[in-house]
Amino acid sequence: MAQHNVLGKEGEAVALDYLRQKGYQIRHINWRWKHLELDIVAQTDDELVIIEVKTRSASDWELPEDAVTQTKINRIVSATDCYIKYFQISQPVRFDIISIIGSPPDWKIEHIEDAFYPAVKTYRR
C-alpha cells in the first residue's frame, strides 16, 4: 500500500477513536454506493453526521480541509442522498470535516462541525 494510503487509514482510525470518545455512534466506515464513498457516517442523539476525514503528515502546502473542494462536496452530498434513501433516514444531516496533521502519536486533530452545506442546484428553463 502506498504511504499516503497508509497515512489516510491511520487518520481514519484516529478520527474514529476521537468520535467515539465524544459520544458519537459510528454507523458505517467507508460506506460505498457504486463509485461514491462516505468516510464515516455517525449518529448523535438528533442528527446523522457525515464526516470527511483528511490527513496530512504536515501542513506546509495546504491544510487538510482545503482538499475538500466543491467537486468533492458534490460527491459527498450525492453519496449522502443515496445513503438516506437506502436506509430511509428522516432526521437532519450535518456535514463535518476532521482534519488531522502529523504522525503517531503526535496527531493534531481539528473537528470542523457544519463544515459545508449541500448546494442547491438550479436549472434554467
C-alpha positions in Angstrom: 0.0 0.0 0.0 1.3 3.4 -0.9 2.5 5.6 2.0 -0.3 8.2 1.5 -2.9 5.4 1.7 -1.3 4.1 5.0 -1.4 7.7 6.4 -5.1 8.0 5.3 -6.1 4.8 7.0 -4.2 5.8 10.2 -6.0 9.2 10.1 -9.4 7.5 9.8 -8.6 5.3 12.8 -7.6 8.4 14.8 -10.8 10.1 13.7 -12.9 7.1 14.8 -11.3 7.0 18.2 -11.9 10.7 18.6 -15.6 10.5 17.6 -16.2 7.5 19.9 -14.7 9.5 22.8 -17.0 12.3 22.0 -20.0 10.0 22.2 -20.8 9.6 18.5 -22.3 6.3 17.5 -20.5 5.0 14.4 -22.9 3.7 11.8 -20.6 3.0 8.8 -17.0 3.4 7.8 -16.1 3.8 4.1 -19.7 3.3 3.0 -19.9 2.9 -0.7 -22.6 3.2 -3.3 -21.3 2.5 -6.8 -18.5 5.0 -7.3 -19.4 7.2 -4.3 -18.0 6.9 -0.8 -18.6 8.3 2.6 -15.6 8.2 5.0 -17.5 8.0 8.3 -21.3 8.0 8.9 -22.0 8.7 12.6 -25.1 9.4 14.7 -25.7 11.8 17.6 -28.9 11.9 19.6 -30.7 14.0 17.0 -28.5 14.1 13.8 -26.9 12.0 11.2 -23.4 13.2 10.8 -21.4 12.7 7.6 -17.6 13.1 8.3 -15.0 13.6 5.7 -11.5 12.8 7.1 -8.4 14.5 5.6 -5.0 13.5 6.9 -1.6 15.1 6.1 1.8 14.5 7.6 2.5 18.2 7.6 0.6 21.4 6.7 3.5 23.0 4.7 1.5 23.3 1.4 -2.2 23.3 2.4 -4.4 22.5 5.3 -6.1 19.1 5.0 -9.6 20.6 5.0 -8.6 22.7 1.9 -8.6 19.5 -0.1 -12.4 19.3 0.3 -13.2 21.0 -3.0 -16.6 21.8 -4.4 -16.4 18.7 -6.6 -15.6 16.6 -3.5 -18.5 18.2 -1.7 -20.9 17.4 -4.6 -19.8 13.8 -4.4 -20.3 13.6 -0.6 -23.8 15.1 -0.9 -24.7 12.7 -3.7 -23.5 9.7 -1.6 -25.4 11.1 1.4 -28.5 11.3 -0.7 -28.1 7.6 -1.7 -27.4 6.7 2.0 -30.5 8.5 3.2 -32.7 6.9 0.6 -31.2 3.4 1.1 -31.6 3.4 4.9 -34.8 5.5 4.8 -33.5 8.1 7.2 -35.7 11.1 8.1 -33.6 13.1 10.5 -31.4 16.1 10.0 -28.0 15.7 8.4 -24.8 17.6 9.2 -21.6 17.6 7.2 -18.3 17.7 9.2 -14.6 17.6 8.3 -12.0 16.1 10.6 -8.6 17.5 9.7 -5.6 15.5 11.0 -2.0 16.6 10.8 1.1 14.8 12.0 2.1 11.2 12.7 1.6 8.8 15.5 1.4 9.5 18.4 1.5 13.3 17.9 -1.7 14.0 15.9 -3.2 17.4 15.7 -7.0 16.9 15.3 -9.4 19.6 14.3 -13.1 18.8 14.1 -15.0 21.2 11.9 -18.7 20.9 12.5 -21.1 22.1 9.8 -18.1 22.4 7.5 -20.3 22.8 4.5 -23.9 22.7 3.4 -25.4 20.9 0.4 -25.5 23.2 -2.6 -28.9 23.9 -4.2 -28.9 23.2 -7.9 -30.9 25.5 -10.0 -32.0 24.6 -13.5 -32.7 27.0 -16.3 -35.8 26.6 -18.4 
